[in-house]
């Protein structure tokens, strides 16, 4: 079934399993799904939410069981499933941990790929890219799936998404620490995302998608180069171009949707949904052409947007945006921090947002990205003891669906 723009949404949240005593990642998602289902399966339908495996065996994905038009109570649905999973995980002496990166994991020695369904695909990925790295095995994100009905709607949605992508990490960055050290990047997940497929650069491009605004051009300029580049590696022909496309937003023509992938997972579902709602309302505003005409949106080259994106990945909401053309889009006339753009977008869209989500969005805009809150709380004490203490608090935030501050 095809849906119209903003008629329904698909939300996916990824969490890692960690041992409750050692704090190490626990590659036991297969055991979790077996406990829940009675036998091993890669997907478990749990009412309106589905649980499934990911590339690595310590990450579980929770997603809407099909498209939904109701974003109002979705955080509560996800939170109920988190609670249920944590109860089951007691049998495995484990707990769900939020944020986009485990702060102490050493992927070279701790990575375990999912060994069951799709294992041939994962093994091929590992052979080509070596998945024992942060960019593959220590990344948890939220994906937002947005439908389009035809080429006309795809053009509008893709143009708007491309323009918004560079500043999304200013809201969502939650991965400042790898292996017990501040990496220098507020969004370390997205920093490694840019290069983790360097062997076949056609797969991720510049993260910001190219200027393609219809199905035929997308196949010609994005899918065909990917298929050509992967062909020497994929002798068994088991990889699909939809699966291989790793840009920060990917077109899924198999289900007529654009999937946004640059969003770090937060400390609790109500934070994730606050970010999702603000992104969606901002995209609606761009699609309406109130801020900038469609033809002008389409003129932005990915190289220009990539410069802004890099700054935001490094400095989060404090990134200074000085591209006057980009600022003009949002009716801002002097260089400013990325948070000011989001504040402007929120003020333009707040009347369309429910009181619950307004309160949660305002918390994030006032207190900063989760990365900032993590670093502020650590106070430059990156001892293993202090990191564990702070992240265990975040595990409690996840279990209780509460903000971390």
N, C-alpha and C positions, 0 to 999 in steps of 0.2 A: 504493500500500500504506500502511495506517495502522499506526503503531507506538505502543507503550505509553510511559508516562512514563519517561524516562531509559533507554530501551532502546537508542537510537542518538543520534548527534549529528551536526551539520553545522558545520564551522568554516571561516570565511573570513578571509583575511589580505590586507591591501592594502599595496603598497609603491610608492614613487615611483622613477622613473628619473632619474638626474642625470648630467650630463656629467662625465667623470672629470677633466677639466682645469679647466673653468670653474666647476663645482659648481652650475650652473644646471639647473633641471628640463629634461628632454629629452622632448618629446612624440612619442616614437618607439615606443610600445607596438605600433602596427600593424606596424612593421618587425620588432620582436622576434617577434611571432606569425607573421609571414610566414617569417622565417628558420627557426623551429621547425617549421612546418607545410608549408612549400613553396609555399603560397599563402595569401592573406589570409583569416583567419577570426576571428570574435570570441571563439571558445572553442576551446581545444586540450586534448584529453584526454591526460594523461601518466601512464597507469597509475591509481593511486589518488588522484592529485591532478590538478585541472583548472586551466588558466590562462585568464583572460578579461580583457576590457577593462572600463573604468569610464567615468564621465561625461567625465573629462578625459583627454587623450591621453598624459599622462605617468604614469598610475597603472595598475598591473597587479594583478589579484586572483588569489591562489592559494586554492583551496578543495577540500575533500574531494569526490571524484567520487562523489556520492551519500552517503547517511547511513552512518556507521560506528559500530560498537560498541566500537572499540578506540582508546582515548585514550593508551595507554601509549607507543606508538612514533610517534605522529603528529608530534611535534616533529622527529624524525629524517627522516620523509618530507618534511615541509615544507623542512627544511634541505637535503636532497638536491636539491630543485627550485630552491631559491635558488642553490645552487652551479651548477646547470646553466644557469640564466638568466644568472648573472654571466659564465659562460664565453661564452655567445652574445652578451652585451652588449659584449664586447671589440671585436666587429666594428663596433659603433656608438659606440665610445669612451665607454661609459657603465657605470654600476654601479647596483645597487639600494641605496636608502637607507631605513633604518627610521625610526621615530618617527612621530607623528601629524601633524606639520607640518614643512615645509621652513622652516628658521629665517631664510632670506634672500629667499625668493620674494616678488615683487611681483605678485599675481594680476591687477591691472588691466592689466598689459602682457604678462604671461607665460602667461596662460591660453589653452590651445588645447583646444576641445571635441573629443570623439571624432567623426570625420567620416564614419564608415562605418555599420554596422548600428545601428539605433535612433537614428540621427542626427536624425530628425524629432522624436522624443520629447525628445532633449537640446536641440534648437533651441527647442522650445516652452518647456521649463524656462527656458532662457536668456532668452527673450522676456518671460516673466512675472517672473522673479526676478533677472535679470542675474547669471550664474554667475561673474563675474570678481571673486570675493571669497574670503576665507579659508574661509568657511563652506561653500563649494561646491568650490573648486578646490585647496585646500591642507589636505585632511583625509584621513588614513589610519587605518583602524580594524580591529579584529577583531570579527566577528559570530559569535555562538553561536546555533545553531538547535536548539531543544529540542522534541521531539514531544509531542503529546497525542492521545489516542484518541477522546475524545468530550467533551461539555460537562462531565461530572463531572471529568475530568482537566484540562480547560482551566481550570475554576474554581480548582482547587488550584494549578496552575502559575502562572496569571496573578496570583493573590493573593500568592504567594511572590516572584515576580519584581518586582512593584511595590514590595514592602517592601525588597528588597535593592538596587534600582537606585540610590537616592540615595548610597550609600557606595561603589559600584564605582569611581568615579574616584580614590578614596583608594589603591587598588591600582594603577590602570592609567594615571594621568596621565603623558603623555609629550610635552606640547606647550606648554612655557612661553614660547616665543619666536616672535614674528612680526616679520618685516622687521628683524631684527637687534636687537630690544629685548625685554626681559622684559615681558610684557603685564600682569603683576600677578596672573595666574591660572595655577595649576599645570596646569589642563586648558583651555587656550585653545580647543581644538577644540570642547569641549562648551559653552563660553561663547558662541561664535559660532553653534553649532548651535541654540541657543535662539531666535535672532532671524533666521536667514538665510531664513526663509519668512514674514517679518512681513506680506508682502502678502496671504497667505492663512493666517491663524493657525490655522485648523481643521486644517491638515495636521500640525502638530507639537504642538498643544495646549500643555500645561505640561511636555512631555517625559515626565514620569511619567504613564502612562496613567490614564484615568478608572476609576472603580469599576464596571467591567462584567465579568461573570463567566460569560456564556454567549454563544453565537453570535448569537442574535437581538438581544440588547441591544447587542452590539458593532456590528452593522450599523446599528442605529437611532441609537446615540449617537455613534459615531465615523465609520463609513463614509458614512452618508447626509449628514451635514453637510459632509464633504469633497467628496463628489460634487456637492452643491448649490453649494458655493463655487467649485469649479473649472469648472463648466459654462460660464459666460460666456467663459472663456479657452480652452476645449478644443473649438473648433468642429468639429474633425475627429473628435472622440470617440476619441482614441488613447491616453488615459491610463486606467490601472486603479487602483482605490482601494487595492489591496494595495501597488502601487508608490508611491502618493502618501502613504500613511500614514507619517509621519516621527517618530513618538514614539520615546522611547529604547528601548522594546521594542514590537514590532509583532506582531499576530496574523496569521499567514498561513493562512487557512482553505482556501486553494487547495492547501496541502500539510500541513495540520494540524500547524503548528509555531508556536512563539513565537520571534522573532528578537531577541536582545539586541544593541543597537547603541551603547551608551554607553562601549565599551571602546577606549581608544587602543591602537594597535599598539605593540609593544615593540621592543627592540633585537635580539631573536633569537627563533626559534620556541619554544625551551625556556622562555623567559620568558612568552610568550603562553600556552603550554599549562599552565604552572604556575598562571597566573591563571584560565584556563578551568576547570581541575580544582577549584580552591578555590571558585569561584563555583558550579559544579555541585553539589559536595558540600554547600555551604551551602544551596542551594535544596532539595536532598533533605531536609536537616534541617528546614527550614521546612515543607515539604510533609508531613513526618511528624507535624507538630503537637507535637513534643516541646518546642519553645520557646514556641509561642503557638497557640491554637486557630484553625482556619480562619475561623470567624465573626469573630474578633477581628482577624485579618489583613485581612479585607475591609472593616473599618470605617475604615481609614486613607484619608483624602481626599487627592487629589493635591496640593492646596495645602499641606498639612502636610508632605508628603514633599518637595515642591519647595523649601521653605525649607532643609531639610537638604542637599538636592542642591546648591543654590547655594553653601552654605558649603564643601562638599567640592570643588566645581569650582574655587573660589578658592584654597583652602588645602591641597588634597590630603590626605595622611595626617595632617597636623597640624591639620586642621579640628576645632574644638571642637564636640562634639555635646552640647547641653544640654536636649534634649527628653526629659523624664523617661519619658514613655510609650514612646518609641522605644527608649531605653536599657533599659527593663524587659523588652522583647522578648528582649534578649540577656543578661538576668540581670546587668545593670550598674546600680549604684545611685547613681552620682554622675557629674557631667559629665566627659567624657573626650575624648581625641583619637580621630579615626576609626580610627586604626591599632589602638587597643585593642579595638575591636569585631571587627576582622578577626583579631586575635590570639586572641580568645575563640572565634570561629567555627573557626579553625584547630585550636585545642586540642580542640574538640568533635568535629571530623571527621578528625583526623590518622590515626586507626586505620584509616580507610577508604581512605587515600591511599598509593600505592606509595612506596618509599624514594626513588626518583629524583625524583618530583614533590615529596615532602616537602622534600628538600634545596633544590630550586629555589624553592619557596614561602618557605622560611625565609630564603633570601637576600634576597628582596624585602621580607619583613617586618622583617628586621634592617637593611637598607641603605636602605630607603625607595623611593618611587616613582621611575621613571626621570626624571621632571621634577626631583625633588630632587637626584638624582645628576648630572644635566646642570648644574644651577645651581651645585652645590657644586664641580664640576670647572672651570666657567668662572670662578669666583671674581670675579664682577662685571666681568670683562673681556669686553665685548660687541663687541670689534673684529671685523671681518669675518675677519681672519686667525685669531683664536682660535676663533671659531665654526666655521670650516671645519675647523680642526685637530681639534676635539672631535667633530664630526659625521662626519668621515672615519674616525675611530677607531670610531664606531658602525657605519659601513658594514662595517668589518672584523669587528666583533662579529657582525653579521648573517651575513656570509659564512662565519664559523667557528662559528656557533651558540653564542656565548659571551656571558656577562653583561658589561655595561658598569659599571665602577666606578672 
